[in-house]
Amino acid sequence: MIVSFDGAHDNALWERSLAMARRTGATFTYFLGCTFLMTRADAASYQAPGEKQGASNVGFAPDHADVRARLGHIWEAYRAGHEIGSHGCGHFDGSAWTARQWQEEFSQFDAALKRAWTVSGNGGSEPAGWQDFATTAIRGFRAPYLATGPGLFEALARHGFAYDASTVSDGPETPRLGAKPVRFSLPMIAEGPKNRPVIAMDYNFFARHSGAKERPEDAAAFRERTLKALRSALEREYQGSRQPLQIGYHFVEMNGGAYWDALDIFLEESCGKAEIACVSHAEALRRLAAGDDSPS
């Protein structure tokens, strides 16, 4: 099983996810958005393809103290064996971008990660090894809005990414190891009273349950629906073909935290189960490449 988080910004959810990992033994992939490594005052250093200088669909960090806390969490996660991937920077729909434009976005992500400690005003506290991490450790990517296109895959290969995690499949499936880069796909899973398929992602549950409008008063019901869908999807693979179940989340609590609460329960009851490994994309790729396909 592979669990990932898009955005990786809210420091409270960094703390919650890391605690969840320690308790369950899971390792996660955190797809980081690079504008959360800079404040609005630093925004001029970023320009998305075709957008105004300093524009971002998801904003920036509120202050440098917030950035420094996030950097500490990123480093803690990396040192604990979790994977840090790229979610680009300003969370724009790049489906029409050319390969060259995607390359520009990737290069700006790399630069933001390398200079993050200095920009945050705490360059003297940069951990030994950070520059090597920033240069070599970012091997995976997920596109904002899961918006892909020919330019993306060409640019990912050129930039040296090992895998992409932006596509969607009809159900859980083995990553396409022959593609360059390797393709991991979020699956459609059965959900709700009619078992209609939905992408295994918290935002898609949110949109299904409440039309993407907050209804915290119904959090308990939404949590149980989500739990039932995740449990059923895992059980189907556990008793069947053992395809890896991939689950995508965001660093945002929706509908009163229903989806994070469901994930917390689900991982605690699943990750310790015999023949189930809760791993990052990078670890899954290593195991699959080595022919170790026993864990679900």
N, C-alpha and C positions, 0 to 999 in steps of 0.2 A: 504494500500500500504506500502511496506517495501523497503527502499533504504539502501544499504550498500556500504562501501568503503573498498577495499583490500589494504593492505600495510600501509596506514595512516602515510606516512612519510614526504612528501613535506610540509614544514611549510606554504608556500603561499597557498596551497590548503586546509590546515587546516583552515586558515583564511577565505578563500572563502566559504568553506562548512558551517562553523559556521555562517557566515553572511547570507548564503542562508537559513539556518535553522531559524534564527531569523526573516527573512523576510516572510517566508512561513508558519511558525509554525510547520514544520516537525521535527521529531526526527530521528536520524540516528543510524546505527550500524557501528562502525569503527573496522574492523578486522586488528589488529596491527601486524606488523612483528617485532620481538624483536631485530634483528640486527641493527635496526634504533635507538636503545637505547644505542648503544655502537659505538665507533670509531674503526678504523683499529688497533689502539694501544691497544684496549681492546679485540680484536677479539679472542685471545687465550683462553678466558673464554668460548667460544662456540665451540662445535663440533657436527655436525649433524651425525646421524647414517650412518656409511659406508663412511663418507667423511673425508678429512684431517682436522685437528684442524684449526679453524679460517677461514674455507671456507664458502662462502655465494654466492648464485646465484644473489642476489640483492645488494650486497655490504654492507657498513656500513655508519654511519653518518660521514660527513666530519670533524667535530670537536665537542668539548663538548658544545660550545655555541649553535650549531644546536640541540643537544640533549636536552639542557635545554629549548629551545624554544618549542620543541615538547612536553616535559613533561608538560609545562604550558598549551599547547593546550589540551592535554589529560585530564588534571585535570579540565580545564574550561568546556570541553564537558561533562565529567562525572557529574559535579556539575549542569549542565544545563539540565540533564535528558537524554542525549544520552547514548548509550551503547558502551562499549569497549569490543571487542571480540578478540580471538586469531587467527592469521594467521600463527602460528608457528614462526620459526626464519629465517632460511636461504633460504627459498623458494625453497626447493627441492621436486622432485617428490617422494612421499612416498608410492606410490601404492603397492610396494612390501615389505614395511616395516612390521615387525612383531608388535604385540601389545606392546611388551617390548620396541622396538625401538621407537614407537610413544610415549610411556610413557617417555622415555628419552628426546624427543623433548619437550613435554609439561612441564616437570620439569625444563628444561633450560629456557623456556619462563617465567615460574613463577619466577625463580631466577633472571632473567634479569630485570623483572618489579619491583621486591622488592628492588633491589639494585641500580636502575637507577639513583636516585638523588645523591647518594654517588659517583657512577662511573663518573657522569658528573662533579664532583668537586663542587657540590652545595648542599651537604647533609644537611647543616644547614638550607636550605630553603625548605626542604621537608614538604609538607602540613600535618597538623594533619589529620589523617584518611587515608593517602596514604597506609600504610601497611595493613589496613583492606580492602581497595579497592583491593590491589594487591592480597590479599589472598582469597577474597570471591566474587568479582564482575565479574570475567571472567567466564561466563557461556556458551558462544557460540564459535563455531570454524568453520572456512572455510579452506579447504585444498588448498595449492598452486596448481595451474593448475586444480583445481577441481578433483585432482587425489586421488581417494578413494580406499579402499580395506578392506578385512575382519579384518586385524589387526587394522585399524583405528577405526572402530566402537566399537570393543572390548575395545580398550584403552580409547576411549572417555567415555564410560560407567564407566570404572574403575576409571578414573580421576575425575569423578563427573561433567562432562559437562551436561548441561540441553538440549542442542540441537546441531545439526550439520547443516551447510548450504552449503554443498559441492556437493550435487547431482543435477541432471537436470531432469525436467519433460517435457512431451509433450506439456503442456500448464499450465497456472496457476492452482494450486491445493491447497487444504487445507493441511497444514503440517500434517505429520503422527504422531499423538499424542501418539499412542500406541507403537512406536518404542523407544528403549533405546539406545542412546538419541533420542529425537524427531527429525524428519528429515524435514528440510525446503529445498525446491528445487527451483533453478532458472528455470523459464519456457522458453520453446521455444515460440517465438512469430513471427507473420507474418511480413515480412519486404521487402521493395523494390518493383519495378514495377511488379514482378511476385509473390509477397507475399510469398516468400520462408521462411521457418522457420529458425530462428537464436536464439541462447541463448540471453536472455535479459541482456546483459553485454556489456560495452563499447568496450572492446578488440575484442569481436566477431563482433560488428559493424565495427570496424577498419579493421579487417581481411576481412570481406565481401566487404567493400567499396573500399579498396585500396590494398588488399593483404598484409596488415600489413606493408605497406611502406608509409612514410609520404607524403601527398599531401595537404599541407596547402592552396594552391591556390583554392582547391575545398571545403574548409571548409563550406561555406554557403550551398552548395548542400547537403553535408553529414549531416549537422545540420538539414535540413528540412526533409531528409529521416528518420533520427532518431526520430525526433518529431512526424512525421506521424505514425511511428511504435508504439511508446509509447502511443500516443493518441488512436490509434485503439485498442491496447491491453487493455487499461483501459476502454474504452467505451464498449467493448465486455463484460467485467465482470460487469460493472456498470448497463448495461441493461440486463444482463443475470444472471448467477449463483452466482455472487458476491464472486468468489474466490479471495484471496488476491494476488495482482500483486507484484511480487518480482523483483527488479532491482539491478544488481550488477555493481559497478564502481571501478576504480582504481585511486590512487592518481598520475595519469599521464595524461597530456593533449595530446591527439592524433589528428592528422589531423587538426592542427591549433586551437585546443580547441573546435572542432565541437560538441563533445559529452557532455562536461561539459556545454557548452552554451545551448544545447538542454535540458539537465536535469534542468538547472536553469529555463528556460521558462516553461517547463512541470510542475515542482513542483509549481511554482507561480500560474499557472492557474488551478491546480488540487487539491492542498491540502486544499483549502478553500471551495471546492465544497461540497454541502450537502451530508452527509452520507459517506464521504471519510475521513479516518484518515490516516495520514502519520506517521507511527510509527516504532520503532526499533523491532528487532526480539524478544527481551525480553518482550516488551509491547504487541506485537501480541500474544505471547505465553500465557501471563497472561490473556488477553481477551478471547482467545480461550478456555483456561482451565476453565474460569469462565462461559463459554457459551455465551459470548457477541460477536456474530458474525455479528452484524449489519454493522460496518464500512467495507468498501472495502479495 
